[in-house]
Amino acid sequence: MDIKINTKTQEKIMIKIGDIYKSCNYIPVRCEGIDEYDGVWGVSLVDGSRPHSCDIYNCGPVKISEEEAQKLIQLWNTEGERGVLLYEGWTPEAIDQFIKKWR
């Protein structure tokens, strides 16, 4: 099944094998699989690591374009997590709190 509904946003999510999605960690991922429990997984386009998996209903992966993926790859490689989070709209204060608590 290719069409799911994100329970947080009520948006249709149409991720198929081969598509690029942005994981809940803001990593561009090439989808390699979809399971019967509504999970998607794939390979990071930043560093080639795998698996990067998200639950369609709870994580809310977002299908993105090749251009958006390239922008995120560039940010990860030049500015790291902090730069990506700023690009995604986080405030410096929120980033500091997040890093202090979770990293």
C-alpha positions, 0 to 999 in steps of 0.5 A, spaced: 500 500 500 503 506 497 498 511 500 498 512 508 495 518 512 499 521 517 495 522 524 498 528 526 497 532 520 492 528 516 496 529 510 496 523 505 503 520 504 505 517 498 512 514 499 514 509 494 520 505 494 525 509 490 523 515 492 526 520 497 524 522 503 526 527 509 526 522 516 524 525 522 531 527 523 531 531 517 536 526 513 534 525 506 533 518 505 532 514 499 526 509 500 528 501 500 522 498 503 515 499 506 513 494 511 506 492 513 506 495 519 507 502 516 514 503 516 519 506 511 526 505 511 532 506 506 539 509 505 542 516 508 543 520 502 548 524 507 553 518 509 550 512 506 548 509 512 542 504 513 537 503 515 534 510 516 527 508 518 520 512 520 513 510 522 509 513 517 503 515 522 508 517 528 514 520 525 511 523 519 516 522 514 516 527 508 517 526 501 522 531 498 524 533 491 531 531 489 533 539 489 531 539 497 535 533 498 541 536 495 540 542 499 539 538 506 546 534 504 549 540 503 547 543 509 549 536 513 556 536 510 557 544 511 554 546 517 552 539 521 546 538 525 545 545 528 545 548 521 540 543 518 535 545 524 536 552 523 534 551 516 528 547 518 526 553 522 528 551 529 531 557 534 538 557 536 535 556 543 531 550 542 537 547 538 541 548 544 536 545 549 535 539 544 542 538 544 543 538 551 538 534 553 538 529 547 546 529 544 
